[in-house]
Amino acid sequence: MLIRGWDRGAEAEWRQWLAAGRDFGTLAANGPEGPVLVPTHFLLDADAGEVLLHLAAPNPLFAAVRADPRVTLAVTDDYAFAPGRWRGAPYTPTSYYASVQFSCTAEPVDDPAGKAAILNRQLAHFQPEWPADRVEPGNAYWAQLTGVRALRLTVRKVRAKFKYDDKKPVELQGEVAERLAGRHAATGNPQDAGARAQLLRRMAARTDRPGRSSG
């Protein structure tokens, strides 16, 4: 992922973006026969520098992790296509999007107590309204532990990109935001609304910086 100086995401920015409910991504590993990509929910513990998740035991990702424990977890959202005519000369179209990529070292967790601990943290995060649904020795959840394997990902590096034309004048960003609103109203595409929200947030951050011009 190419990151320019003007679309690099700061740590506080990507943390807040992910904490707003973005806990589903694509986990990629280098398998013996090529890359293995797995869409999955995950639990990020940014302060501890780790990501927790579980997959079905037969998932081919585990064979890939045995060959190479270096994996990447990518989360992308708030994307939209921006026609060239919206963006001024030289009228080249582009994609708006936000993306956070975690470079990690993966450690499979196979012992029942370790798997239960990770699953219970996920359950507490994803379905807090049902605190009784936990993996405990002897209950129905515990009986199903043999069918899953857990993963602990130790984060080595985080790369974040918020690509919303920050290199363009803020006036043009404002015009694009209105065009996104109009297209959303016409088509109902929810991604236009998400992209517009990020564009306006980035635009406001630019104008709030002391001494920052709009050009």
N, C-alpha and C positions, 0 to 999 in steps of 0.2 A: 504494500500500500504506500503510494507516494504521498508524503505530507509536506506541504509548503509552509513557509513561515506564517502566512496569514490564515491558514486553516488548522493549525495545530491546536489540539484541545488540552487545556490545563487539567491538572489532577482534580481540583475541586469541581471543575466543569463536568468531566466524564463521570465522576462519582455521583454527582447529583442527577445526571442524565440516566444512569443505570438504576439508581435508587427509585426513580419514578415508575417502576414496574417493568423494567426491561431486564428480564431474567431468563430469556430463552435465546440460544445462539447456536452456532455451528462449531463443533469440535472437530479439528482436523489432525490426523496423524499420518506418519510416513509408513505405509504398509509395505510388505515385501513385494507386492505386485502393483504398487502405486499408492497415491493418497487415499485415505479412508475419511469420509466426511459423515458426521453424525449430528443431526438436529437434536437438541436436548435442552431441557430446563437445567438450571444450575443455581447454586447458592454461592454468592460472592462474599467472602470475608476480607474486605480490602485492608482492614487494619492488621489482620494476621498474614496478609499476602497469600491467600489461598482460595481455591475454588473447589466446591464439593458437589458431587453429582453421583448418580448411579445409572447403570444400563443393564439390559438383559444379559445374562451370563454368556450366551453364545455370540454376542455382538462382535463383529470382526475387528472392531477398534482395539480390543485387548491383544490380539495377535500383533497388530501394528505397534502397540506400546511395548510389547516384549522386544520387538526388533529395534525400536527407537523411542525412548520415553519422552522425547521432546515433542510437544504438541502445541497447537494454537487454538484458542477459543475466540471466535469473532462474533460480535453483536452489531447488527446494522439496522437502522430504522430511520424514520422521518426523511424518506427519499422522495424525490420528484424529478421529472424531466423538465429542464428549462430550455425552451426554444431559443434559437439564436436571436430572433427578432426581439426578444425581451431584453437582451443583455447589451445592446449597443454595439458599435463597431468593435471588431470585425464580424459580428453577428454569428459567432460560433455557438452552437448548442452545448449544453453541459448537463451533468447530473448533480443534483444537490443530495447530500446524504450525511448522516452522522454514523461513525463506525468506531468501535473500540476493539482492539485486538490484544489478547493476553498471550504472551509467549511463556509457556509453562513446562515444568517437568512433572510427568504423570506418575503416580504411585497407586497401583491397584490395591484395594483393601478387600480381603477375602475372609478374615476371621469374623464370626457372627457378631461379636460385641462391637467390633469396629464398623461393620456395615450398619448395624442397628443405630449406632450413634450418628452416623451421617444421614441415614434415612430419617431419623427423628428430627434432626435439625431442618431437613428439607420439609418435612410435614408441618413443623411449627411455622415455617416461613410461608408455605403455599396454602395451607388450610388451617390457619390459627383458630377459626371458628369451631373446630372440632378437636379440642385438646385431648380427648380420650383416645383418638386414633393415633396410637404410638406402637412402635415395635418393642414388644416385651417378651421375655422367655415364656413359652407356653401358649401365647395367643396366636390368632390366625395369621397376623403379619409375620410373626417369627417363623411360622411354618413355611412361609414363602421365601425366606432368605436365600435358600439354595438356588433360586431362579435368577438372582441378581448379583452383580458385582459392583462395588463402589469404587470411586476414583477420588483421590486427593490430588489436586493440581497445585504445585508450588509456583507462584508467579515470579518469573525472572524479569520480565519487562512488559510495560504497558505502552501501547501506541494508540493515540486517539486523534481522530480527524473529524472536523465539523466543516464541511465544504459548502459554503453558502455565499460565495462571491464577495468575501471580505476584501478582495483586492480591488473591487469596483467602488465607485463613489457611493456614499450612503444614500444619496438621492435616488440612484438607480436601484439600489437594494429595496428602497421603499416602493418604487414602481413595480418591481417584480413581486413584492409581497402582495400588492393589490391585484396583480394578475393571477397569482396563485389563489387568492380569495375568490376571484371571479370564476376561475376554472373549477374550484371546489364547489361553488354554488351551482354551476351548470351540470357538473358530472357526479357530484357526491363522493369523489375520490378522497378517502380519509388521509391518504399520504400527502396530498396537497396541503391539508390543514396542518399536519405535523411539520412538514418542511417550512411552511410559512411561520410557524411559531418559533422554530429554531433560527430562521433568518432574522426575524424581528429581535430575538434575544441577542444574537450576535451583533446586530446593527446597533442596538442600544448600548451594548458594552463598548463598542467603538466610540460612540459619541460621548460616553461618560468619561473616557480617558482624558486627563488634562493635556491640553495642547494638541489634541488630535484633530486634524483637519478632515473635511469630508471628501477631499479629492484623493 
